[in-house]
Amino acid sequence: MATPSPTNILLFSLTTLLFSFTLILTPTNAQNTPNNNNNNNNTIPYQTVNNFCLHKRLNVDKPFCLRVLKNPYVSNAKPDDLIPLLEVATNSTSAFICKTLSILQDMYDDMKTKPALIPVLEDCLSAYEDVAGYITNIMSDASQESAIAGLDGEVIGEYINGCVEAVEKEVDPDISVRNQVAKNYAKLLIDIADNLDTEKLK
């Protein structure tokens, strides 16, 4: 029997974590039931998300911020409670990293991949494996000190830079695009963490 690769083991662990996280974030049936008096989905309140994405975020574009955070789980978030936003951003980041690892592994295993790209893929797999292993720290760190959660986002960004630097040696447009999106996720995590009120987390 073949031994599973470290990447496949990490993907399985990360997928399991994401599944558990999704169960937490999934609204109840009561939350999913339309209001008989108002069936217009556009009336779902997202004041906290809108206020954050339009006025408080610094490092990411407004459309990216809104696209990631407009999740039913945060529709009724309290104005001073950004923890639901951090949870959704962390979950979305994890899902993107998991998908990226899968794509990189498929490219690495593909016999049609040009030899010059193999070292790049090795470096990128290592970088994203580090991200996948580190991202699990964010919520626990945020519960202790918001500044630590912000530093977690910076560390994740530095790991992604490992793949960015590798791609500079042998350009691959698809990997470059995924690197940019991953960096946007890391910046969003930093933005949210920087606006957390640690005292309200305890």
FITIMAR-203651 format. One line per 8 residues: number of its first residue (from 1); for each residue x, y, z of N, C-alpha, C, O. Coordinates in pm, 1 decimal. Example, Ala and Ser with C-alpha at 12.3 -4.5 7.8 and 13.67 -1.06 7.14 Angstrom:
<atoms>
1 = 1319.0:-569.0:780.0:1230.0:-450.0:780.0:1320.0:-330.0:780.0:1423.6:-331.9:846.5  1285.0:-225.0:708.0:1367.0:-106.0:714.0:1290.0:3.0:787.0:1340.9:113.8:803.9
</atoms>
This chain:
<atoms>
1 = 85.2:-120.8:0.0:0.0:0.0:0.0:87.6:124.1:0.0:183.8:133.1:76.2  53.3:221.1:-87.1:131.4:343.5:-96.2:110.8:429.1:28.6:1.3:435.5:84.5  216.8:493.3:69.8:209.4:582.3:186.5:158.7:718.8:142.9:212.9:777.0:48.9  54.8:771.7:209.7:2.2:903.3:172.2:110.0:1010.3:185.8:190.4:1006.3:278.9  111.7:1105.5:93.3:208.4:1213.6:100.0:171.2:1308.2:213.3:54.6:1315.1:252.2  269.8:1382.1:267.2:239.5:1480.6:372.8:133.7:1581.1:330.2:50.5:1623.2:410.5  137.8:1619.7:201.2:38.4:1716.2:152.8:-101.6:1658.5:158.9:-195.0:1726.9:200.6  -117.6:1532.5:117.6:-249.5:1470.5:121.5:-299.9:1454.8:264.2:-419.1:1471.6:290.2
9 = -210.4:1423.0:356.5:-248.8:1411.2:496.8:-293.7:1547.0:549.1:-393.7:1557.1:620.2  -219.0:1651.6:513.2:-253.6:1786.9:557.5:-385.6:1831.1:497.1:-467.0:1894.1:564.7  -407.7:1798.0:368.5:-534.1:1832.8:303.9:-650.8:1764.9:373.2:-756.0:1826.0:392.0  -633.0:1637.9:411.6:-740.1:1566.2:480.4:-770.3:1631.3:615.0:-886.5:1649.0:651.5  -665.1:1666.7:688.2:-683.6:1730.4:819.0:-751.5:1865.4:805.1:-841.0:1899.3:882.5  -707.8:1943.3:704.5:-763.9:2076.7:684.8:-908.8:2066.8:638.7:-992.9:2146.4:680.3  -938.3:1968.5:552.1:-1075.8:1950.0:506.3:-1166.4:1911.2:621.7:-1279.9:1958.2:630.2  -1116.6:1824.6:711.7:-1194.2:1786.5:829.4:-1222.0:1907.0:917.4:-1333.1:1923.8:967.7
17 = -1119.8:1991.6:935.9:-1136.8:2112.5:1015.7:-1239.1:2205.3:952.4:-1322.9:2262.9:1021.9  -1232.3:2219.9:819.3:-1326.5:2306.9:749.2:-1468.3:2254.8:761.0:-1562.3:2332.9:775.5  -1484.9:2121.4:754.9:-1618.2:2063.5:767.6:-1676.0:2092.3:905.0:-1793.7:2126.5:917.3  -1593.2:2078.6:1009.3:-1639.2:2108.6:1144.5:-1673.5:2255.5:1158.3:-1772.8:2291.0:1221.9  -1591.3:2341.4:1098.6:-1613.1:2485.6:1104.7:-1742.9:2523.4:1032.7:-1816.6:2611.5:1076.9  -1769.7:2453.4:918.0:-1890.3:2481.5:841.2:-2014.2:2447.2:921.0:-2114.5:2518.2:914.0  -2008.2:2338.2:997.5:-2121.4:2301.1:1081.0:-2151.4:2409.8:1183.0:-2267.2:2435.7:1215.6  -2044.9:2473.6:1233.6:-2062.5:2581.0:1331.4:-2125.2:2703.2:1266.1:-2211.3:2769.1:1324.4
25 = -2080.6:2732.7:1143.4:-2124.0:2854.7:1077.4:-2258.3:2841.5:1008.6:-2322.9:2942.2:979.6  -2303.0:2715.6:981.0:-2427.5:2696.1:908.7:-2545.7:2743.3:990.7:-2561.2:2700.7:1105.1  -2631.6:2832.0:934.9:-2747.2:2879.6:1008.9:-2844.6:2767.7:1037.3:-2848.9:2669.1:963.6  -2923.1:2781.1:1143.1:-3024.7:2683.2:1175.4:-3138.9:2692.8:1077.7:-3146.8:2788.3:1000.4  -3229.3:2593.3:1079.8:-3344.2:2595.9:991.3:-3429.0:2719.2:1015.7:-3485.6:2777.1:923.0  -3436.8:2758.6:1142.5:-3515.2:2876.7:1175.0:-3457.0:3000.7:1109.8:-3529.7:3090.3:1067.0  -3322.4:3004.4:1102.9:-3258.2:3119.0:1041.4:-3276.3:3117.3:890.0:-3278.5:3222.5:826.0  -3289.4:2996.0:832.2:-3302.4:2984.6:687.9:-3444.8:3005.2:639.9:-3466.7:3026.7:520.7
33 = -3542.8:2999.1:730.5:-3682.1:3012.4:692.5:-3715.6:3156.3:661.1:-3696.0:3243.6:745.6  -3766.5:3184.0:539.8:-3796.8:3322.9:504.8:-3905.3:3379.9:594.0:-3995.5:3308.0:637.0  -3896.7:3507.0:621.2:-3997.7:3575.8:698.5:-4121.5:3591.0:612.1:-4113.3:3640.7:499.8  -4236.0:3548.7:663.6:-4359.1:3554.3:586.0:-4395.2:3696.7:547.8:-4462.1:3718.9:446.9  -4351.9:3792.7:626.9:-4386.2:3931.2:601.4:-4288.7:3998.7:506.4:-4315.6:4106.9:454.3  -4171.3:3931.2:483.8:-4071.1:3994.2:398.1:-3981.0:3888.5:339.4:-3895.5:3834.4:409.4  -3998.5:3857.8:211.4:-3920.5:3753.0:146.4:-3806.2:3809.4:63.2:-3743.8:3736.5:-13.8  -3779.0:3935.4:77.7:-3673.2:3999.0:-0.4:-3538.7:3977.4:67.3:-3512.0:4034.1:173.3
41 = -3452.5:3893.6:4.6:-3322.1:3862.3:64.0:-3233.0:3985.1:76.8:-3139.7:3987.2:157.0  -3262.6:4087.7:-3.3:-3178.8:4206.8:0.6:-3194.5:4285.0:130.5:-3117.1:4376.9:157.6  -3294.2:4249.0:211.0:-3315.8:4322.3:335.1:-3235.1:4264.2:451.1:-3237.7:4317.7:561.9  -3162.5:4153.1:425.0:-3080.7:4095.1:531.9:-2982.3:4201.0:581.5:-2907.4:4257.6:501.9  -2981.7:4228.1:711.8:-2892.7:4334.6:762.8:-2746.1:4292.1:763.5:-2711.1:4187.5:818.1  -2662.8:4372.6:703.6:-2518.6:4349.4:703.5:-2446.2:4476.4:746.8:-2339.7:4509.2:694.5  -2505.0:4547.3:842.9:-2447.6:4675.7:880.8:-2303.3:4663.6:927.7:-2219.1:4745.7:891.5  -2274.1:4560.7:1008.7:-2138.7:4544.3:1061.7:-2038.8:4517.5:949.6:-1929.3:4573.7:947.9
49 = -2077.9:4430.7:856.0:-1990.8:4399.9:742.5:-1969.5:4524.0:656.6:-1856.7:4557.5:620.7  -2078.5:4591.1:624.6:-2067.4:4711.0:540.7:-1981.8:4817.6:607.6:-1897.2:4879.4:542.8  -2003.3:4839.3:736.6:-1926.6:4940.8:807.8:-1777.8:4906.1:808.0:-1692.1:4992.4:789.1  -1749.2:4777.3:829.8:-1608.0:4735.9:832.4:-1544.9:4748.6:694.2:-1437.7:4807.4:679.8  -1611.0:4693.9:592.9:-1550.9:4691.2:459.0:-1543.2:4829.1:394.6:-1452.4:4856.4:316.0  -1637.7:4915.3:427.6:-1639.1:5046.5:365.1:-1555.6:5149.9:438.8:-1509.0:5247.0:379.1  -1536.5:5128.7:570.1:-1473.2:5234.8:649.3:-1350.7:5192.4:730.7:-1265.1:5276.0:759.4  -1340.3:5064.3:768.7:-1232.9:5024.6:860.9:-1120.7:4945.0:796.3:-1006.2:4951.9:840.9
57 = -1152.2:4870.0:692.6:-1047.4:4789.6:630.3:-948.1:4882.2:561.0:-986.6:4985.4:506.1  -821.1:4845.4:563.7:-716.5:4930.7:507.3:-638.0:4861.9:395.9:-592.1:4927.3:302.3  -623.1:4731.9:406.0:-528.0:4660.6:320.3:-589.0:4590.5:200.1:-516.2:4550.5:109.2  -721.4:4574.5:197.1:-784.7:4502.1:86.1:-890.0:4590.7:19.6:-940.5:4685.5:79.6  -921.6:4557.8:-105.1:-1023.8:4632.4:-177.9:-1161.7:4605.9:-118.3:-1187.5:4499.3:-62.5  -1248.9:4704.2:-131.0:-1384.8:4689.8:-78.3:-1457.7:4569.4:-138.0:-1517.4:4492.5:-62.6  -1455.3:4549.4:-271.5:-1529.0:4435.8:-328.6:-1483.4:4300.7:-272.1:-1565.8:4213.5:-244.6  -1352.1:4283.9:-255.0:-1300.3:4158.6:-198.9:-1350.4:4140.3:-56.3:-1396.2:4032.0:-19.8
65 = -1342.2:4244.0:23.0:-1386.2:4239.5:162.1:-1534.3:4201.5:170.7:-1571.8:4114.2:248.9  -1616.3:4266.1:91.7:-1759.7:4239.5:94.1:-1791.8:4099.1:45.4:-1878.5:4031.4:100.8  -1721.2:4055.7:-59.0:-1748.9:3922.3:-114.3:-1718.5:3813.1:-13.6:-1793.7:3716.4:-1.8  -1608.9:3828.0:59.1:-1569.3:3725.3:155.9:-1660.0:3726.1:279.4:-1698.0:3620.3:329.6  -1694.0:3844.6:327.5:-1759.7:3854.6:457.5:-1912.4:3851.3:453.4:-1975.6:3828.0:556.5  -1972.3:3873.8:338.1:-2118.7:3871.8:334.3:-2168.5:3728.5:336.5:-2199.2:3668.4:233.5  -2175.2:3676.0:458.7:-2213.1:3538.1:487.0:-2331.3:3542.9:583.0:-2333.8:3628.4:671.5  -2429.9:3453.5:568.5:-2545.6:3456.7:659.0:-2507.6:3455.3:806.8:-2580.7:3507.4:891.0
73 = -2392.8:3395.1:837.4:-2350.8:3385.6:977.7:-2325.6:3521.9:1039.6:-2340.1:3538.8:1160.7  -2287.8:3619.5:957.2:-2254.3:3752.3:1011.7:-2361.2:3856.6:982.0:-2341.9:3975.0:1009.6  -2474.4:3813.2:925.5:-2575.1:3910.4:883.4:-2628.2:3993.9:999.4:-2664.0:4110.2:980.8  -2633.4:3935.7:1118.3:-2685.2:4007.6:1234.5:-2577.9:4033.7:1339.6:-2608.5:4050.1:1457.7  -2452.2:4037.5:1296.3:-2342.8:4061.7:1390.8:-2359.1:4198.3:1457.3:-2399.4:4295.5:1393.6  -2327.0:4203.4:1586.1:-2336.3:4330.1:1658.9:-2228.9:4426.4:1606.8:-2121.3:4383.3:1565.3  -2258.3:4555.2:1609.2:-2164.8:4654.9:1554.6:-2024.8:4648.4:1614.2:-1927.1:4677.2:1545.2  -2013.6:4611.0:1741.9:-1883.0:4609.5:1807.2:-1824.9:4469.2:1818.3:-1728.4:4447.6:1891.6
81 = -1883.2:4373.3:1745.7:-1838.2:4234.4:1754.4:-1788.7:4188.4:1617.7:-1867.9:4156.0:1529.2  -1656.8:4186.2:1601.9:-1597.5:4145.2:1474.4:-1551.7:4000.4:1474.7:-1497.5:3952.4:1375.2  -1573.2:3929.7:1586.6:-1532.6:3789.0:1592.5:-1602.3:3705.1:1485.1:-1536.4:3623.0:1421.5  -1734.8:3722.8:1462.2:-1797.0:3646.4:1353.0:-1731.7:3673.6:1218.2:-1719.7:3583.3:1135.4  -1689.6:3797.6:1196.1:-1622.0:3830.7:1070.5:-1487.3:3759.7:1061.4:-1448.8:3711.4:954.9  -1416.1:3753.6:1173.6:-1286.6:3685.2:1174.7:-1303.9:3536.0:1150.3:-1222.5:3474.1:1081.8  -1410.1:3478.1:1206.6:-1435.7:3335.5:1186.9:-1464.4:3304.5:1040.3:-1411.9:3208.0:984.8  -1548.4:3387.3:978.3:-1581.0:3366.8:837.2:-1457.9:3387.0:749.5:-1435.0:3309.6:656.6
89 = -1379.0:3489.8:777.8:-1258.1:3515.7:699.6:-1157.9:3401.6:714.3:-1094.0:3361.3:617.1  -1144.6:3349.8:836.6:-1053.0:3237.8:859.9:-1099.3:3114.2:784.2:-1018.7:3044.4:722.6  -1228.7:3087.5:789.1:-1284.5:2972.2:719.8:-1265.9:2984.8:569.0:-1228.5:2888.3:502.4  -1292.2:3104.0:515.3:-1277.6:3126.5:371.7:-1131.2:3114.3:328.9:-1100.7:3059.5:223.0  -1041.7:3165.8:412.6:-898.3:3154.5:383.5:-855.4:3008.2:382.1:-782.2:2965.1:292.9  -901.1:2932.6:480.7:-866.4:2790.4:488.8:-914.4:2715.2:365.2:-842.7:2631.0:311.1  -1037.3:2746.3:320.4:-1091.9:2679.4:202.6:-1007.7:2711.1:78.9:-982.1:2623.4:-3.7  -965.3:2836.4:66.9:-883.9:2876.1:-48.1:-746.6:2809.0:-43.6:-696.5:2762.5:-146.0
97 = -686.9:2804.2:73.5:-555.2:2739.9:88.3:-564.5:2591.5:57.3:-476.5:2535.1:-7.7  -672.1:2528.4:104.5:-692.6:2385.6:79.2:-704.0:2359.3:-70.5:-644.3:2264.8:-122.1  -780.9:2443.2:-140.3:-796.8:2428.7:-285.1:-664.4:2452.5:-356.3:-631.3:2381.5:-451.3  -588.9:2551.6:-311.4:-460.3:2582.1:-373.6:-362.2:2466.1:-357.6:-291.0:2431.0:-451.6  -358.9:2408.0:-240.1:-271.7:2291.7:-218.2:-308.7:2177.1:-311.6:-221.6:2109.7:-366.7  -437.7:2156.3:-328.2:-483.5:2048.5:-416.1:-440.2:2074.0:-560.6:-395.0:1982.7:-629.6  -454.6:2199.2:-605.6:-414.8:2234.9:-742.1:-263.8:2219.4:-761.3:-218.9:2165.6:-862.6  -186.3:2266.3:-664.5:-40.7:2255.6:-674.0:4.1:2109.1:-675.6:95.3:2072.4:-749.7
105 = -60.0:2026.7:-594.1:-24.6:1884.6:-589.2:-56.8:1817.3:-722.0:20.3:1734.4:-770.2  -171.7:1852.9:-781.6:-208.6:1796.0:-911.8:-108.4:1836.4:-1018.8:-71.4:1755.3:-1103.6  -64.5:1961.7:-1014.9:35.4:2008.2:-1111.2:167.0:1933.4:-1091.8:233.6:1895.8:-1188.3  202.9:1912.9:-966.6:328.9:1843.9:-935.7:325.6:1698.9:-983.6:426.4:1645.9:-1030.3  208.8:1635.2:-971.8:194.8:1494.2:-1010.1:172.5:1475.6:-1159.4:185.8:1364.5:-1210.6  138.8:1583.1:-1229.7:109.2:1574.2:-1372.5:237.8:1555.3:-1452.6:329.2:1637.5:-1445.6  243.5:1447.5:-1527.6:363.6:1418.4:-1606.7:387.0:1522.6:-1716.3:497.2:1531.9:-1770.3  282.8:1601.6:-1749.6:295.9:1701.4:-1855.0:355.4:1833.3:-1803.2:388.5:1922.1:-1881.8
113 = 368.2:1844.9:-1674.2:425.1:1967.1:-1617.7:571.7:1979.4:-1658.5:648.4:1883.9:-1646.1  610.0:2097.1:-1707.1:746.5:2113.7:-1755.0:844.8:2101.3:-1638.1:818.0:2150.6:-1528.6  957.3:2035.9:-1661.6:1054.6:2010.4:-1554.1:1099.4:2135.4:-1478.9:1123.7:2129.9:-1358.3  1110.5:2247.9:-1549.3:1158.4:2370.1:-1485.2:1062.8:2420.1:-1377.5:1102.3:2497.6:-1290.3  937.6:2376.2:-1383.2:837.4:2422.8:-1287.1:833.7:2336.6:-1160.3:776.2:2376.9:-1059.2  894.7:2219.0:-1166.2:889.0:2127.1:-1051.8:950.0:2188.1:-924.7:887.4:2179.3:-819.1  1068.6:2249.1:-929.7:1122.4:2311.1:-807.8:1032.7:2422.1:-753.3:1021.9:2440.7:-632.1  968.8:2495.4:-844.0:876.3:2600.8:-802.3:759.0:2539.9:-727.2:719.4:2589.4:-621.7
121 = 704.2:2433.4:-781.5:590.5:2366.0:-717.6:629.2:2310.5:-581.5:549.4:2314.2:-487.8  750.3:2259.5:-570.2:797.2:2208.0:-441.1:801.9:2319.1:-337.0:758.3:2301.3:-223.3  855.9:2434.5:-377.9:863.0:2548.5:-286.0:724.1:2597.9:-248.9:698.4:2631.8:-133.4  634.0:2601.9:-347.4:499.0:2652.0:-322.7:418.7:2555.0:-236.5:341.9:2597.5:-150.2  436.0:2427.0:-259.3:368.8:2328.1:-174.3:414.1:2343.0:-29.6:333.1:2337.7:62.9  543.5:2361.5:-11.5:597.0:2379.7:123.3:540.1:2505.8:187.2:503.4:2505.5:304.7  533.0:2614.5:108.7:482.8:2742.1:161.3:336.8:2730.6:203.3:299.4:2775.7:311.5  254.9:2670.7:118.4:112.3:2661.1:149.0:81.9:2556.9:255.9:-17.9:2568.2:327.2
129 = 167.0:2456.3:267.3:153.0:2362.5:379.5:177.7:2435.0:511.4:109.5:2409.8:610.7  275.7:2525.1:511.6:302.4:2605.1:631.7:181.3:2693.1:665.4:143.7:2706.1:781.9  121.4:2752.9:562.9:2.5:2836.2:584.7:-110.4:2752.4:644.3:-173.9:2792.4:741.9  -134.4:2636.6:584.9:-242.8:2549.9:630.7:-223.4:2506.6:775.7:-319.3:2495.9:852.1  -98.9:2482.1:811.7:-72.1:2441.6:949.2:-83.4:2556.0:1047.5:-117.5:2535.8:1164.0  -54.7:2676.4:1000.4:-50.3:2793.3:1090.4:-185.7:2858.8:1110.2:-211.3:2917.8:1215.2  -272.4:2849.1:1010.9:-398.0:2924.2:1014.8:-489.0:2878.3:1128.1:-578.1:2952.1:1170.2  -467.1:2757.8:1176.9:-549.8:2706.3:1287.2:-525.8:2783.8:1416.4:-603.2:2770.6:1511.1
137 = -419.9:2864.4:1421.9:-389.3:2939.5:1544.3:-473.7:3066.3:1560.2:-485.7:3119.4:1670.5  -531.6:3114.3:1451.0:-586.7:3249.8:1451.6:-695.3:3271.0:1556.7:-687.2:3365.8:1634.9  -796.5:3184.7:1559.8:-908.3:3208.8:1650.3:-866.9:3197.0:1796.7:-911.5:3275.3:1880.6  -781.2:3098.7:1827.6:-737.0:3084.0:1966.4:-650.3:3203.0:2008.0:-658.9:3250.1:2121.4  -566.8:3251.2:1915.5:-483.1:3367.5:1946.7:-568.2:3493.6:1962.5:-539.4:3578.0:2047.3  -672.3:3506.0:1881.2:-759.3:3623.2:1889.4:-830.6:3630.2:2023.1:-858.3:3739.2:2073.3  -860.8:3514.2:2081.3:-930.8:3512.3:2209.3:-840.1:3558.9:2323.9:-888.3:3594.2:2431.5  -708.7:3558.7:2299.7:-614.1:3601.7:2402.2:-570.5:3747.0:2382.6:-567.3:3825.5:2477.4
145 = -537.6:3780.9:2259.8:-486.8:3915.4:2232.0:-504.2:3943.3:2082.5:-451.1:3870.2:1999.0  -578.3:4048.7:2049.2:-606.7:4078.0:1909.0:-479.3:4103.1:1829.1:-472.4:4068.4:1711.2  -379.5:4162.4:1891.3:-254.4:4191.9:1821.0:-185.9:4064.9:1773.3:-122.0:4063.8:1668.1  -199.5:3957.2:1851.4:-137.5:3830.4:1812.0:-203.7:3776.4:1686.4:-136.1:3725.2:1597.1  -337.5:3787.9:1679.2:-408.5:3742.4:1560.3:-364.0:3821.4:1438.1:-353.1:3766.0:1328.7  -338.1:3950.9:1456.3:-287.1:4031.7:1346.4:-150.1:3984.7:1300.6:-121.4:3981.6:1180.9  -66.2:3948.2:1396.0:66.8:3895.8:1362.5:54.8:3762.0:1290.0:135.5:3730.8:1202.4  -46.3:3683.0:1327.0:-69.2:3556.2:1256.6:-92.7:3581.8:1108.4:-40.6:3509.7:1023.3
153 = -171.8:3685.1:1077.6:-195.9:3719.7:937.9:-67.7:3759.8:867.0:-47.9:3727.4:749.9  19.6:3830.5:938.3:146.5:3871.7:879.2:237.1:3750.5:853.1:305.4:3743.7:751.0  236.3:3656.5:945.9:316.6:3534.7:927.4:266.9:3457.0:806.2:346.3:3407.2:726.4  134.5:3447.1:793.0:76.4:3377.8:678.2:119.2:3446.2:548.4:151.5:3379.8:449.9  119.1:3579.5:549.4:164.1:3653.4:431.9:309.1:3623.6:398.1:344.7:3613.1:280.7  392.1:3610.0:499.0:534.1:3579.2:475.8:550.7:3438.1:418.5:635.3:3416.0:331.8  470.9:3343.5:466.1:475.5:3208.4:409.0:438.4:3212.2:260.6:503.8:3148.3:178.2  334.0:3286.9:227.5:290.3:3297.1:88.0:400.1:3359.4:2.8:415.5:3323.8:-114.1
161 = 476.4:3452.0:60.1:587.2:3514.3:-13.0:689.9:3410.9:-57.9:761.2:3432.1:-156.0  697.5:3299.3:14.0:788.8:3193.3:-27.1:752.5:3139.9:-164.1:840.3:3108.5:-244.4  622.6:3129.5:-191.0:576.9:3084.7:-322.8:591.3:3197.3:-424.6:626.9:3172.9:-539.9  563.9:3319.8:-382.5:578.6:3435.0:-472.7:722.1:3442.3:-525.4:743.9:3461.4:-645.0  819.0:3427.2:-436.1:959.8:3433.9:-476.2:997.2:3317.5:-567.1:1077.6:3333.5:-658.9  939.2:3200.9:-542.0:968.5:3084.5:-625.7:917.0:3105.3:-767.9:983.7:3068.6:-864.6  797.3:3164.7:-780.1:737.1:3186.5:-911.5:814.6:3291.9:-991.1:810.4:3291.7:-1114.1  884.4:3380.6:-922.5:965.8:3480.3:-992.7:1079.2:3413.8:-1071.1:1128.6:3470.0:-1168.9
169 = 1120.3:3294.3:-1028.0:1228.9:3223.4:-1096.9:1177.9:3152.5:-1221.7:1250.3:3140.2:-1320.5  1054.4:3106.2:-1217.4:992.3:3037.0:-1330.9:845.3:3077.0:-1330.7:764.7:3021.0:-1256.3  811.7:3173.2:-1413.8:678.8:3235.5:-1409.7:568.8:3136.7:-1447.5:578.3:3064.2:-1546.5  464.5:3136.6:-1365.5:342.5:3062.9:-1396.7:225.2:3154.1:-1360.1:201.7:3179.6:-1242.0  151.5:3203.3:-1459.7:44.2:3300.8:-1433.9:-62.6:3250.0:-1336.8:-110.6:3325.9:-1252.6  -99.9:3123.2:-1347.8:-205.9:3069.2:-1262.3:-163.9:3070.2:-1114.7:-242.7:3107.2:-1027.7  -40.6:3029.7:-1087.5:7.4:3030.0:-949.6:19.9:3173.1:-899.2:-9.7:3201.3:-783.1  63.5:3263.4:-986.3:77.3:3403.6:-946.5:-57.1:3463.0:-904.5:-65.2:3537.4:-806.9
177 = -161.9:3429.4:-979.0:-295.3:3479.4:-945.0:-339.4:3425.0:-809.1:-393.9:3498.9:-727.1  -316.0:3296.5:-785.6:-356.3:3237.5:-657.7:-274.7:3297.8:-542.7:-326.6:3315.6:-432.5  -149.1:3328.6:-568.0:-67.1:3392.7:-464.6:-125.5:3529.3:-426.2:-130.8:3564.4:-308.4  -168.7:3605.1:-525.9:-223.1:3738.2:-499.3:-352.4:3729.1:-418.7:-373.9:3806.9:-325.8  -437.4:3635.0:-454.3:-562.5:3617.0:-379.8:-532.5:3572.0:-237.3:-595.1:3619.8:-142.6  -438.0:3481.2:-221.6:-401.0:3433.6:-87.6:-349.0:3548.8:-2.1:-380.1:3557.1:116.8  -270.3:3637.3:-62.2:-218.9:3753.1:11.7:-332.6:3846.9:51.0:-328.2:3908.8:157.3  -434.0:3857.7:-34.1:-550.7:3938.9:0.4:-623.7:3880.8:121.1:-669.4:3954.8:208.2
185 = -634.1:3750.3:125.8:-696.4:3685.8:242.5:-616.1:3716.5:369.1:-672.8:3749.0:473.4  -484.9:3706.0:358.7:-399.8:3733.5:474.8:-416.2:3878.1:521.0:-422.7:3905.1:640.9  -423.0:3970.4:425.9:-440.9:4112.2:459.5:-576.5:4136.1:524.2:-588.3:4218.6:614.8  -679.6:4064.3:478.0:-812.8:4078.9:538.2:-811.2:4031.8:682.6:-871.9:4094.8:769.2  -742.3:3921.5:709.2:-729.8:3872.4:847.0:-662.2:3976.6:935.7:-702.9:3998.6:1049.8  -559.0:4040.0:882.0:-488.3:4144.4:957.6:-581.8:4261.4:985.2:-587.0:4312.4:1097.1  -656.0:4304.0:882.4:-747.7:4416.8:897.8:-849.8:4391.0:1008.4:-874.7:4477.6:1092.3  -908.5:4271.4:1007.9:-1009.5:4239.3:1109.4:-945.8:4233.1:1247.2:-997.7:4291.4:1342.4
193 = -833.4:4162.6:1258.4:-767.0:4149.0:1388.2:-728.0:4284.8:1446.1:-737.4:4306.4:1567.0  -684.7:4375.4:1360.3:-642.4:4507.9:1406.4:-758.7:4589.8:1461.5:-737.6:4687.3:1533.7  -881.1:4550.6:1427.7:-999.1:4623.3:1475.0:-1072.0:4552.5:1589.0:-1175.6:4599.5:1636.0  -1017.1:4439.3:1633.1:-1080.0:4366.4:1743.6:-1058.8:4440.6:1875.9:-957.5:4507.3:1896.5  -1156.5:4426.9:1963.8:-1144.8:4479.3:2100.5:-1118.9:4359.6:2190.5:-1210.7:4284.2:2222.9  -993.1:4342.3:2230.8:-954.4:4225.0:2307.5:-1034.1:4211.5:2436.2:-1068.4:4100.1:2475.6  -1063.7:4320.3:2501.1:-1134.5:4313.9:2629.1:-1271.4:4249.9:2614.1:-1320.9:4185.9:2706.8  -1333.5:4267.2:2495.8:-1465.7:4211.4:2476.1:-1460.8:4064.1:2437.1:-1564.1:3997.5:2430.3
201 = -1338.3:4012.9:2411.0:-1324.0:3873.5:2373.2:-1311.9:3783.4:2494.1:-1328.4:3662.0:2482.2  -1283.5:3839.8:2609.8:-1253.9:3759.6:2729.6:-1378.3:3740.8:2815.0:-1372.3:3676.1:2919.6
</atoms>
